[in-house]
Amino acid sequence: MRYIVHEAPLRRAPSNITAMIDLEPFGLPGEMEQVWITPPSGTTAAMACVPFRAYGLALNDVVGLDTHRRRVRQLLRSSGHQAFRLHFSRCSEEEATALRTGVESTVEQLGLGCEWSGDRHVVIDVPPGVELDPLEPVIRDYVDTGRASWEWSHVEPFRS
């Protein structure tokens, strides 16, 4: 089993806990994503991180948990946030450093938050009504030349 973890969740608080999401429904058999959630009320909690691999979930979404409160089972209410994912594995070290700096600077200028999975995969929290247009010139050349790829996490609904 391989585990994807969140080392710096956006809304991490001392009272938050972790839960697991099985990534097999997303084409990643044998993988689980450990996500941070707010303290559950019964079997309901809110996402305190931005999922790296699970589609259809975003920061602040209200989710249903299993009876042991260890696994996320369903989306109960969307927060309206979206997750924008950028992966740049085909860049040189220098390019990756420059791209990371440009992404972090743009995210900060927009007043947004992001989380990193390693140093070449970032997920950006995009609240309702926020546009990522200023990010386009930062990533355009990398995407156009196949050195980076991006996606929105809402392309399919969450299912467990």
C-alpha positions in Angstrom: 0.0 0.0 0.0 1.3 3.5 -0.9 0.2 6.5 1.1 -0.1 10.1 -0.1 0.2 12.5 2.9 -0.3 16.2 3.5 2.7 17.6 5.3 1.3 21.2 5.4 -2.5 21.2 5.2 -4.0 24.6 4.6 -6.4 24.6 7.5 -4.5 22.4 9.9 -5.5 23.0 13.6 -4.4 21.1 16.7 -7.9 19.6 17.0 -8.0 18.3 13.4 -7.6 14.6 12.6 -6.7 12.5 9.6 -8.9 10.2 7.5 -8.2 8.1 4.5 -9.4 8.1 1.0 -9.1 5.0 -1.2 -7.6 6.1 -4.5 -8.5 3.0 -6.5 -11.7 4.6 -7.9 -9.4 7.3 -9.3 -7.2 4.9 -11.2 -4.6 4.4 -8.4 -5.0 0.9 -7.1 -3.0 0.2 -3.9 -2.9 3.9 -3.0 -4.5 5.8 -0.2 -4.6 9.5 0.5 -4.4 10.6 4.1 -6.4 13.9 4.4 -6.9 16.3 7.3 -10.4 16.9 8.4 -12.0 19.1 11.1 -13.1 17.3 14.3 -16.1 15.1 13.3 -19.6 15.7 14.5 -20.8 12.1 14.4 -19.7 10.9 11.0 -19.6 14.3 9.4 -16.5 16.6 9.0 -15.1 19.3 6.8 -12.0 19.0 4.6 -9.0 20.9 6.1 -6.7 20.2 3.2 -6.8 20.3 -0.6 -6.8 16.7 -1.9 -3.8 15.8 -4.2 -5.3 12.8 -5.9 -9.0 12.4 -5.0 -11.3 14.0 -7.5 -14.4 15.9 -6.6 -13.3 17.2 -3.2 -11.9 20.5 -2.1 -11.1 22.6 0.9 -14.0 23.1 3.4 -16.2 20.5 1.7 -18.4 18.7 4.2 -17.8 14.9 3.9 -19.4 11.8 5.3 -17.2 9.3 7.1 -17.4 5.6 7.9 -18.7 4.6 11.3 -15.2 4.5 12.7 -14.4 8.0 11.3 -11.3 6.7 9.6 -12.4 6.9 5.9 -14.0 9.5 3.8 -17.0 7.9 2.1 -19.0 10.7 0.4 -19.3 14.4 -0.4 -22.3 15.8 1.6 -22.0 19.5 0.7 -19.6 21.3 -1.6 -17.9 24.5 -0.3 -17.7 25.9 -3.8 -13.9 25.7 -3.6 -12.0 24.1 -6.4 -8.6 22.5 -6.6 -6.2 23.4 -9.4 -3.4 20.8 -9.8 -0.1 21.4 -11.5 2.5 18.7 -12.1 5.9 19.4 -13.6 7.9 16.2 -13.7 9.6 16.8 -17.1 11.4 20.0 -16.0 15.1 20.3 -15.2 16.0 21.2 -11.6 16.5 24.8 -12.6 13.2 25.0 -14.5 11.4 23.3 -11.6 12.9 25.8 -9.1 11.9 28.8 -11.3 8.4 27.4 -11.9 7.9 26.7 -8.2 9.0 30.3 -7.3 6.6 31.7 -10.0 3.7 29.6 -8.8 4.2 30.4 -5.1 4.6 34.1 -5.9 1.4 34.2 -8.0 -0.5 32.3 -5.4 0.6 34.7 -2.7 -0.3 37.7 -4.8 -3.8 36.3 -5.3 -4.1 35.7 -1.6 -4.6 32.0 -2.2 -3.2 28.9 -0.5 -1.5 25.9 -1.9 -0.1 22.5 -0.8 2.9 20.6 -2.2 3.3 16.9 -2.7 7.0 16.7 -3.2 8.6 19.6 -5.0 6.9 19.1 -8.4 3.3 18.7 -7.7 1.2 21.5 -6.3 -2.5 21.9 -5.6 -4.0 25.4 -5.3 -7.2 26.1 -3.4 -9.4 28.3 -5.5 -12.4 29.8 -3.6 -15.6 30.7 -5.3 -15.4 33.6 -7.6 -11.6 33.7 -7.9 -9.9 33.4 -11.3 -6.4 32.0 -11.9 -5.8 34.2 -14.9 -2.5 35.6 -13.5 -1.1 32.1 -13.3 -1.5 31.4 -17.0 1.7 33.3 -18.2 3.7 31.7 -15.4 2.9 28.1 -16.6 2.1 28.6 -20.3 5.5 27.7 -21.8 5.9 24.7 -19.5 2.5 23.3 -20.4 2.8 24.1 -24.2 6.1 22.2 -24.4 4.9 19.2 -22.3 7.1 19.9 -19.3 4.1 20.5 -17.1 0.5 19.5 -17.0 -2.5 20.8 -15.1 -6.1 19.8 -14.2 -9.1 20.9 -12.1 -10.0 18.4 -9.5 -13.7 18.8 -10.1 -13.6 16.9 -13.4 -15.6 14.1 -11.9 -17.6 13.7 -8.7 -16.1 12.2 -5.6 -16.9 8.5 -5.1 -15.6 6.1 -2.7 
